[in-house]
Amino acid sequence: MSTDTPDASADDAPSRAELAARVDELEDALTEAADEDDSKKMSIIATKGTLDMAYPPLILASTAAAFGYDVTVFHTFWGLDILHEERSKDLKLSSVGNPNMPVPNAVAALPGMDRVTTKMMEKKIADNDTATIEELLETSLEMGVEFQACQMTIDLMDYDEDDFYDGVTTGVGAATALQDMANADIQLLV
């Protein structure tokens, strides 16, 4: 059985260099297509600003960015405190209504207990050598995570946009956040 076709002549066949160039072109096109297909997007909405609720969006965002995700975190209402340079350093832990708190609600409601439980958590964070909120934020920004501050909340809470960490995107509205979520592979509300 012959692999030669009767109509093809040796003069019509592409040269080895032409075939190699064509293979290179196809490999480049496949690599570009794979790069486009591999880009995953994660969108997180952060609504809470307590010490224990500041960690989940930051840990998820930095981890997803480390895995190559394009990550956006939209902060609204109390979640905006995480992006505020001064307020983020003084986040509290609410002891009332927290079922995992090592104190009963009757004791947790006593004056000063939030301060006590916050200090307990801060000690646990330091003893465990866990990254601070500021460290997680800065690491995430360096990794390309986009932190967005809700403009309506900025206006409502009378925040000054200059008080947010450098690199935080201000002036973002709910419509932008919804569009970002619609285009994301993973959407989380924290």
C-alpha positions in Angstrom: 0.0 0.0 0.0 1.5 3.3 -1.0 1.0 6.6 0.8 1.7 8.6 -2.2 -1.2 10.2 -3.9 -1.2 10.0 -7.6 -2.0 13.8 -8.1 0.6 15.2 -5.7 4.0 16.0 -7.0 7.2 16.4 -5.0 7.3 20.1 -6.0 3.9 20.9 -4.3 5.0 19.5 -0.9 5.9 22.0 1.8 9.5 22.1 2.8 10.7 20.9 6.2 11.3 24.5 7.3 7.8 25.5 6.3 6.3 22.6 8.2 8.3 23.5 11.3 7.2 27.2 11.0 3.6 26.1 10.7 3.9 23.7 13.7 5.4 26.6 15.8 2.5 28.9 14.8 -0.1 26.2 15.8 1.7 25.6 19.1 1.7 29.4 19.9 -2.0 29.6 19.0 -2.8 26.6 21.3 -0.7 28.1 24.1 -2.6 31.5 23.8 -5.9 29.7 23.8 -5.0 27.6 26.8 -3.9 30.7 28.7 -7.2 32.4 27.9 -9.2 29.3 28.9 -7.2 28.9 32.2 -7.9 32.4 33.4 -10.4 31.9 36.2 -12.2 34.7 38.0 -13.3 35.0 41.6 -15.6 37.7 43.0 -16.1 38.2 46.7 -18.5 40.5 48.5 -17.3 41.5 52.0 -20.0 42.9 54.2 -18.7 42.5 57.8 -16.0 44.4 59.6 -15.4 42.4 62.8 -11.9 40.9 63.4 -13.1 37.4 62.8 -14.9 38.3 59.6 -12.0 40.3 58.1 -9.9 37.1 57.7 -12.1 35.0 55.4 -12.3 37.3 52.4 -8.6 38.1 52.7 -7.5 34.5 53.1 -9.7 33.4 50.2 -8.6 36.3 48.0 -4.9 35.8 48.5 -5.1 32.0 48.1 -7.1 32.3 44.9 -4.6 34.8 43.6 -1.8 32.4 44.4 -3.6 29.8 42.3 -3.8 32.2 39.3 -7.3 33.5 39.8 -8.2 37.1 38.9 -9.8 38.2 42.2 -12.0 41.1 43.0 -13.3 41.8 46.6 -16.1 44.4 46.8 -16.4 45.8 50.4 -19.6 47.3 51.4 -21.1 48.5 54.7 -19.0 47.4 57.7 -16.8 45.4 55.4 -15.4 48.8 54.4 -13.6 49.0 57.7 -11.2 46.2 56.5 -9.9 48.6 53.8 -9.7 51.6 56.1 -6.1 52.0 57.3 -6.8 53.1 60.8 -10.1 51.2 61.4 -8.6 47.9 60.1 -6.0 48.0 62.9 -8.7 48.3 65.6 -11.3 45.7 64.5 -13.2 44.1 67.3 -14.6 40.7 68.0 -18.2 40.5 69.0 -18.7 38.1 71.8 -22.5 38.3 72.0 -24.4 35.9 69.7 -21.2 34.1 68.7 -21.8 30.4 69.4 -18.1 29.6 69.3 -17.1 32.2 71.9 -15.8 30.5 75.0 -18.1 32.5 77.2 -21.9 32.3 77.7 -24.0 35.1 76.2 -25.0 36.3 79.6 -21.3 36.9 80.4 -20.5 38.1 76.8 -23.1 40.9 77.2 -21.2 42.5 80.2 -19.5 45.8 79.5 -16.0 45.4 78.3 -16.3 41.7 77.2 -15.9 42.6 73.5 -12.6 44.1 74.4 -11.6 41.0 76.4 -12.5 38.6 73.6 -10.8 40.8 71.0 -7.6 40.7 73.1 -7.9 36.9 73.5 -8.2 36.5 69.7 -5.4 39.0 69.0 -3.1 37.0 71.4 -4.1 33.7 69.6 -3.3 35.3 66.2 0.1 36.5 67.5 0.9 33.2 69.3 0.1 31.3 66.1 2.2 33.7 64.0 -0.9 34.3 61.8 -0.6 37.2 59.3 -2.3 40.5 60.4 -5.1 42.1 58.5 -2.7 44.7 57.2 -0.2 42.0 56.1 -2.9 40.0 54.3 -4.2 43.1 52.6 -0.7 44.2 51.4 0.1 40.7 50.2 -3.1 40.4 48.3 -2.6 43.8 46.7 0.9 42.7 45.6 -0.6 39.6 44.1 -3.0 41.7 42.0 -6.2 41.3 44.0 -8.5 44.2 43.3 -10.1 45.6 46.5 -13.1 47.8 45.8 -14.8 50.2 48.2 -18.5 50.7 47.8 -19.1 54.4 46.9 -22.6 54.5 48.5 -21.1 53.2 51.8 -18.3 55.7 51.6 -20.8 58.5 51.3 -23.2 56.9 53.9 -20.5 56.4 56.5 -18.8 59.7 55.6 -15.4 58.1 55.0 -12.6 60.0 53.3 -11.3 58.1 50.3 -7.7 59.0 51.3 -8.1 57.0 54.5 -8.1 53.7 52.6 -5.0 51.6 51.9 -3.0 52.6 48.8 -4.2 50.5 45.9 -7.9 50.2 47.0 -10.3 51.2 44.2 -12.9 53.7 45.4 -16.0 54.9 43.7 -17.3 51.5 42.8 -21.1 50.9 42.7 -23.3 47.9 43.2 -23.9 47.6 39.4 -20.1 47.2 38.9 -20.0 44.6 41.6 -22.9 42.7 40.1 -21.3 42.7 36.7 -18.1 41.5 38.1 -20.0 38.6 39.8 -21.8 37.7 36.6 -18.5 37.3 34.8 -16.8 35.3 37.7 -16.4 31.6 37.9 -16.7 31.7 41.7 -18.9 34.2 43.6 -18.8 34.4 47.4 -20.7 36.5 49.9 -18.8 36.8 53.2 
